[in-house]
């Protein structure tokens, strides 16, 4: 079936889009992005989650459109090409994101513990913040569902 030439592809979930970013200083950068479900997003691999501000700004536009998008020094995004049914997300993206979030949370917990230890002054002595890092790294092993804190495996 031949599609009418007046019909234009629109940016929508599942498509691959080549965009050009225009920055304040006149710099330009071209990037290929596939719009995927948020749980499969990985911007470093060109997988843009449909729930992101950039994806929402681009959706519904066609090739050649100039989309005003102010983010830091980014001024505008130009849509160069749209291909329906873009690239499929790589396996394990959601798992890698969960692991990165777990590590970031552990780092935040460690930072909080070190801040507390450095500021605490008790009558039996002060905490030594340097020992916390070693303990934290030793305890920083992935926890499975059966090994999570607060879980109970007792049967009745």
C-alpha positions in Angstrom: 0.0 0.0 0.0 1.4 3.4 -0.9 1.0 6.1 1.7 0.1 9.6 0.5 3.1 11.9 0.3 1.3 14.5 2.4 1.2 12.1 5.4 4.1 12.9 7.8 5.5 10.8 10.6 5.0 12.2 14.1 7.2 11.7 17.1 5.4 9.1 19.2 6.3 6.3 21.6 8.2 3.5 19.9 9.7 5.7 17.2 13.3 6.6 16.6 14.1 10.3 16.1 17.2 12.1 15.0 17.4 15.5 16.7 19.7 18.4 16.6 20.2 20.3 19.9 20.9 24.1 19.6 22.7 25.7 22.5 23.0 29.3 23.6 26.6 29.7 22.3 25.5 28.5 18.8 26.8 25.0 19.3 24.9 22.2 17.8 24.8 18.5 18.6 23.0 15.7 16.8 21.7 12.6 18.6 19.6 9.6 17.7 16.9 8.8 20.3 14.4 6.0 20.6 11.3 6.7 22.6 10.7 3.8 25.0 8.8 3.1 28.2 10.3 4.9 31.2 11.4 1.6 32.8 13.6 0.9 29.7 15.0 4.4 29.4 18.8 4.8 29.3 19.7 8.2 27.8 23.4 7.2 27.5 22.3 4.4 25.1 19.9 6.7 23.2 16.8 5.3 24.9 14.6 8.3 26.0 11.7 7.6 28.4 8.3 8.8 27.1 7.6 10.3 30.5 10.6 12.7 30.4 10.2 16.4 29.7 12.2 16.1 26.5 10.0 13.3 25.1 6.8 15.1 26.1 8.1 18.3 24.4 8.9 16.4 21.1 5.7 14.2 20.9 3.3 15.1 18.2 5.8 17.1 16.1 6.9 16.1 12.6 10.2 16.1 10.7 11.7 19.6 10.3 9.9 21.0 13.4 11.8 23.4 15.6 10.7 22.7 19.2 11.5 25.4 21.8 13.0 23.5 24.8 14.8 25.6 27.4 17.0 23.4 29.7 20.2 24.9 31.1 22.0 26.3 28.0 19.8 24.2 25.6 17.5 26.5 23.6 15.8 24.5 20.9 15.5 21.0 19.5 15.1 20.5 15.7 13.6 17.2 14.5 15.7 15.9 11.6 14.2 12.5 10.9 11.6 10.2 12.4 11.6 6.4 11.9 8.5 4.5 13.2 9.4 1.5 15.3 12.8 2.5 16.5 15.5 0.4 18.3 14.6 -2.0 21.0 15.9 -1.4 24.5 18.9 -3.5 25.5 18.3 -6.3 27.9 18.8 -5.6 31.6 18.2 -1.8 31.4 15.7 -1.9 34.3 18.0 -4.1 36.4 21.0 -1.8 35.8 18.9 1.2 36.8 17.8 -0.5 40.0 21.4 -1.3 40.9 22.5 2.2 40.2 19.7 3.5 42.4 20.6 1.1 45.2 24.2 2.2 45.1 23.2 5.9 45.1 21.0 5.3 48.1 23.8 3.5 49.9 26.2 6.3 49.2 23.6 8.8 50.6 23.2 6.7 53.7 27.0 6.6 54.1 27.2 10.4 53.7 24.6 10.9 56.3 26.3 8.5 58.7 29.7 10.2 58.3 28.1 13.6 58.8 26.4 12.4 62.0 29.6 10.7 63.2 31.7 13.8 62.5 29.3 16.1 64.4 28.6 13.8 67.4 30.4 14.5 70.7 29.5 12.1 73.5 30.7 11.8 77.1 32.3 8.4 76.3 34.1 9.7 73.2 33.5 10.7 69.7 32.7 8.6 66.7 35.4 7.9 64.2 33.9 8.6 60.7 36.9 6.9 58.9 35.8 3.5 60.2 32.3 3.9 58.8 33.5 3.7 55.2 35.2 0.3 55.7 32.1 -1.1 57.5 29.8 0.2 54.8 31.8 -1.3 51.9 31.9 -4.6 53.7 28.2 -4.6 54.2 27.4 -3.3 50.7 26.4 -6.6 49.1 23.3 -7.0 46.9 20.3 -8.2 48.9 18.0 -10.8 47.4 14.3 -10.9 48.2 14.9 -13.6 50.8 17.8 -11.6 52.4 16.3 -8.1 52.8 16.3 -6.4 56.1 13.0 -6.6 57.9 11.8 -9.7 55.9 10.5 -12.7 57.8 10.9 -16.2 56.5 9.4 -17.9 59.5 6.5 -20.3 58.7 3.6 -20.9 61.1 
